[in-house]
Amino acid sequence: TNINEALLRAVQMLVRASNQGLIDSGSVSMIILVSDGDPTVGEIKLSTIQKNVKRVMKEEFSLFSLGIGFDVDFDFLERIAMDNRGIAQRIYANHDAAEQLK
């Protein structure tokens, strides 16, 4: 998973849409990261990813993290979400995901 690149691209897409007037001024722009929190491609240093995302988000957007599975780095997913005006939630693989998201 290339968490760093995915989040930087997501922010870039939101900024571009906002600049083009495609986002309603009364709406809330957010990114939802679904991951196990284990970067394996690209930037893999968690502290660098955290800094990169905070730098580009600029408190304009919110980031919500969903940690899927049993071997989740939930601490990282929670830190990155809370740094960017969001929250994190664990989703256990052996339970109904839809029910857990409620």
Secondary structure, DSSP 4 states (H G I P E B T S, - for coil): --HHHHHHHHHHHHHHHHHTT-S-TTS--EEEEEE-S---SS---HHHHHHHHHHHHTTTSEEEEEEESSS--HHHHHHHHHHTT--EEEE-TTS-HHHHH-
